Amino acid sequence: MAASRAPGRTLANVAVASLPRIKLNNIADVPGAKKKPIRIGRGPGSGRGKTAGRGHKGQGQRATMPRIGFEGGQTPFYLRVPKHGFRNKFRRDYEPLNLSKLQSWIDQGRLDPDEGPLTMKTLQRSGIVGPRIQHGVKLLGTGESWFRSRVDIEVSRASETAIRAIEREGGRIVCAYYNRLGLRVLLKPEKFAGRGPVPRRALPPNKLLGHYASGERRGYLAEGIAGEEERGRVVEILRRRKSRREQIGRA
């Protein structure tokens, strides 16, 4: 019997009120939710008897089907077409971090810039970047127009827009290089506790040394940012590289 519609009640409430209460003895799947599987080889009346849908004779009727991609002996498609592109072995995948998300985390209280510099370990613990940081974190400038926090932050790389936005609010940004072992020491120092000396932080390879020694990119080895010892090591490496190029040029 359909329930009468009281004033102020919606059609959905009326429909729910007219249904029986849910009990263990009337719980069931929606009609059509489950389908019976097709049973093959169960007589001619089923339509899938005798040859069970495989047809008469031949390779398809036996359990000796060839591997996927085999075309009967002719040159397969994946060998007929030429290769294109390549895999860059120097590729570095950085976890992206936008200024809009950084400002949102600060507004929610999940990051406190007053506690000290925000390192990649701090960012990972707060959940603003993924748990598996492969090569580092790159700070991007999306949301720079409404970024209004003074932060001191250390990341692997940063865009020019992000650098301008951080320094516009009086903050400081440093781009530091970490190899895989260095990242592990930074993110999980407890793994090295009680195991002897902690591995020394590695300098960037020659391909990246110029990037992290650049003041425009706020590299941690740039003049005015790096310490005297680290800066001396960088200057020595750059001097050796320059002399090596000159030797190759003279040869």
C-alpha positions as CSV (number, residue, x, y, z in Angstrom):
1,M,0.0,0.0,0.0
2,A,1.5,3.3,-1.0
3,A,2.0,5.8,1.8
4,S,0.1,9.1,1.6
5,R,2.2,12.1,0.9
6,A,2.3,14.4,3.9
7,P,3.0,18.1,3.5
8,G,6.6,19.0,3.3
9,R,7.8,15.5,2.5
10,T,9.7,14.9,-0.7
11,L,9.0,12.1,-3.2
12,A,12.2,10.3,-2.1
13,N,11.0,10.3,1.6
14,V,7.6,8.9,0.4
15,A,9.3,6.2,-1.6
16,V,11.5,5.2,1.3
17,A,8.6,5.1,3.7
18,S,6.6,2.8,1.4
19,L,9.4,0.2,1.2
20,P,9.7,-2.7,3.7
21,R,12.4,-2.5,6.3
22,I,15.7,-4.1,5.5
23,K,16.2,-7.4,7.3
24,L,18.6,-10.3,6.9
25,N,15.9,-12.3,5.1
26,N,15.2,-9.8,2.4
27,I,18.7,-8.6,1.5
28,A,19.3,-9.5,-2.1
29,D,21.3,-8.4,-5.2
30,V,19.7,-6.1,-7.7
31,P,18.0,-8.2,-10.5
32,G,20.5,-8.8,-13.3
33,A,23.6,-8.1,-11.1
34,K,24.7,-11.7,-11.3
35,K,24.8,-13.7,-14.6
36,K,25.2,-17.4,-14.8
37,P,28.4,-18.4,-16.6
38,I,28.1,-20.2,-20.0
39,R,28.8,-23.9,-19.5
40,I,30.5,-25.4,-22.6
41,G,30.6,-29.0,-23.6
42,R,27.4,-30.0,-21.9
43,G,25.4,-31.4,-24.8
44,P,23.9,-30.1,-28.1
45,G,20.9,-28.5,-26.4
46,S,23.1,-25.8,-24.8
47,G,24.4,-24.5,-28.1
48,R,28.0,-24.9,-26.8
49,G,28.2,-28.7,-26.9
50,K,30.3,-31.1,-28.9
51,T,33.2,-28.8,-30.1
52,A,32.5,-26.3,-27.3
53,G,32.6,-23.3,-29.6
54,R,36.1,-24.1,-31.0
55,G,35.1,-25.3,-34.4
56,H,36.4,-28.4,-36.3
57,K,40.1,-29.3,-36.3
58,G,43.0,-26.9,-36.6
59,Q,45.3,-25.1,-34.2
60,G,42.5,-23.2,-32.5
61,Q,40.8,-26.4,-31.3
62,R,43.9,-27.6,-29.4
63,A,45.9,-26.3,-26.4
64,T,48.8,-25.3,-28.6
65,M,48.0,-21.7,-29.4
66,P,51.1,-19.6,-30.3
67,R,52.4,-16.8,-28.2
68,I,50.9,-13.3,-28.5
69,G,52.4,-11.4,-31.4
70,F,53.1,-14.6,-33.5
71,E,51.9,-14.0,-37.1
72,G,52.4,-17.5,-38.6
73,G,56.0,-17.1,-39.5
74,Q,55.9,-13.7,-41.3
75,T,57.8,-10.8,-39.9
76,P,55.6,-9.6,-37.0
77,F,54.3,-6.0,-36.8
78,Y,56.6,-5.0,-33.9
79,L,59.6,-5.8,-36.1
80,R,58.3,-4.3,-39.3
81,V,57.9,-0.8,-37.9
82,P,61.0,1.2,-37.1
83,K,61.9,2.3,-33.5
84,H,61.5,5.9,-32.5
85,G,62.5,7.9,-29.5
86,F,64.9,7.0,-26.7
87,R,65.1,6.7,-23.0
88,N,67.2,9.4,-21.4
89,K,69.4,7.8,-18.7
90,F,70.1,11.2,-17.2
91,R,66.4,12.0,-16.6
92,R,65.6,13.1,-13.1
93,D,62.0,12.9,-11.8
94,Y,61.1,15.5,-9.2
95,E,58.0,15.6,-7.0
96,P,56.1,18.8,-8.0
97,L,55.0,21.2,-5.4
98,N,53.0,24.3,-6.2
99,L,52.9,27.5,-4.2
100,S,49.1,27.3,-3.9
101,K,49.4,23.9,-2.2
102,L,52.2,25.2,0.1
103,Q,50.0,28.2,1.1
104,S,47.1,25.9,1.7
105,W,49.1,23.6,4.0
106,I,50.4,26.7,6.0
107,D,46.8,28.0,6.4
108,Q,45.6,24.6,7.7
109,G,48.4,24.5,10.2
110,R,50.0,21.4,8.7
111,L,53.2,23.3,8.0
112,D,54.6,25.9,10.4
113,P,57.3,28.1,8.8
114,D,58.2,29.6,12.2
115,E,59.6,26.3,13.4
116,G,62.6,26.6,11.1
117,P,63.5,26.0,7.4
118,L,61.2,23.7,5.5
119,T,63.3,20.8,4.2
120,M,62.2,17.9,2.0
121,K,62.0,15.8,5.1
122,T,59.5,18.3,6.7
123,L,57.5,18.4,3.4
124,Q,57.4,14.6,3.3
125,R,56.3,14.2,6.9
126,S,53.5,16.7,6.4
127,G,52.1,14.8,3.5
128,I,52.3,17.7,1.0
129,V,54.5,15.5,-1.3
130,G,54.3,11.8,-1.9
131,P,56.0,9.3,0.3
132,R,58.5,8.1,-2.4
133,I,60.7,11.0,-3.3
134,Q,62.9,9.6,-6.1
135,H,65.2,12.5,-7.0
136,G,63.9,15.5,-5.0
137,V,61.2,18.1,-4.9
138,K,60.7,21.0,-7.4
139,L,58.9,24.1,-6.3
140,L,56.6,25.5,-9.0
141,G,55.0,28.9,-9.3
142,T,51.3,28.0,-9.7
143,G,49.4,30.2,-7.2
144,E,52.2,32.8,-6.8
145,S,49.6,35.7,-6.9
146,W,48.0,34.6,-3.6
147,F,51.1,33.3,-1.9
148,R,51.4,35.4,1.3
149,S,53.7,33.5,3.7
150,R,57.3,34.1,4.7
151,V,59.1,30.8,4.5
152,D,62.7,29.5,4.4
153,I,62.6,26.4,2.2
154,E,65.2,24.0,0.7
155,V,64.2,22.0,-2.3
156,S,66.0,20.4,-5.2
157,R,64.9,22.8,-7.9
158,A,62.6,25.9,-8.2
159,S,61.1,27.8,-11.1
160,E,61.9,31.5,-11.5
161,T,58.3,32.4,-10.6
162,A,58.5,30.4,-7.4
163,I,61.8,32.1,-6.5
164,R,60.3,35.6,-7.0
165,A,57.2,34.8,-5.0
166,I,59.2,33.4,-2.0
167,E,61.6,36.3,-1.9
168,R,58.9,38.9,-2.4
169,E,57.5,37.9,1.0
170,G,60.9,38.1,2.6
171,G,61.6,34.4,2.5
172,R,64.6,32.5,1.5
173,I,64.9,29.6,-0.9
174,V,67.9,27.3,-1.5
175,C,68.1,24.6,-4.2
176,A,70.3,21.7,-3.0
177,Y,71.5,18.6,-4.7
178,Y,71.0,15.1,-3.1
179,N,71.9,11.8,-4.7
180,R,69.9,8.7,-3.9
181,L,72.0,7.9,-0.8
182,G,71.9,11.5,0.3
183,L,68.1,11.7,0.1
184,R,67.9,8.5,2.2
185,V,70.1,10.0,4.9
186,L,68.0,13.2,4.8
187,L,64.5,11.5,4.8
188,K,65.3,8.5,7.0
189,P,68.2,9.3,9.3
190,E,67.0,6.6,11.7
191,K,68.2,4.0,9.2
192,F,71.8,5.0,9.8
193,A,71.7,5.3,13.6
194,G,74.3,3.0,15.2
195,R,75.8,2.0,11.9
196,G,79.1,3.9,12.0
197,P,79.7,7.2,10.3
198,V,76.9,8.8,8.3
199,P,77.7,8.9,4.5
200,R,79.1,12.2,3.4
201,R,77.0,14.4,1.2
202,A,78.0,14.1,-2.4
203,L,78.7,17.0,-4.8
204,P,76.5,17.2,-7.9
205,P,77.8,15.6,-11.1
206,N,79.5,17.8,-13.7
207,K,76.3,18.1,-15.7
208,L,74.5,19.7,-12.7
209,L,77.4,21.5,-11.1
210,G,76.8,24.7,-13.0
211,H,73.1,24.7,-12.0
212,Y,73.8,24.4,-8.2
213,A,76.6,26.9,-8.3
214,S,74.4,29.6,-9.9
215,G,73.2,32.4,-7.8
216,E,70.3,33.1,-10.2
217,R,68.9,29.6,-9.5
218,R,69.6,29.9,-5.8
219,G,72.0,27.0,-5.8
220,Y,73.4,25.9,-2.5
221,L,76.9,26.1,-3.9
222,A,76.6,29.7,-5.1
223,E,78.7,32.5,-3.8
224,G,77.0,34.0,-0.7
225,I,75.0,30.8,0.0
226,A,77.6,28.1,0.4
227,G,80.0,27.8,3.2
228,E,83.7,28.4,2.6
229,E,84.7,24.7,2.6
230,E,82.0,23.7,0.1
231,R,82.6,26.8,-2.0
232,G,86.4,25.9,-2.1
233,R,85.7,22.4,-3.3
234,V,83.4,23.7,-6.1
235,V,86.0,26.3,-7.2
236,E,88.6,23.5,-7.4
237,I,86.4,21.2,-9.4
238,L,85.5,24.0,-11.8
239,R,89.2,24.9,-12.2
240,R,90.0,21.3,-13.0
241,R,87.2,21.0,-15.5
242,K,88.2,24.2,-17.3
243,S,91.8,23.0,-17.6
244,R,90.7,19.7,-18.9
245,R,88.6,21.4,-21.6
246,E,91.6,23.5,-22.6
247,Q,93.8,20.4,-22.9
248,I,91.2,18.7,-25.1
249,G,90.9,21.9,-27.2
250,R,94.7,22.1,-27.7
251,A,94.8,18.4,-28.7
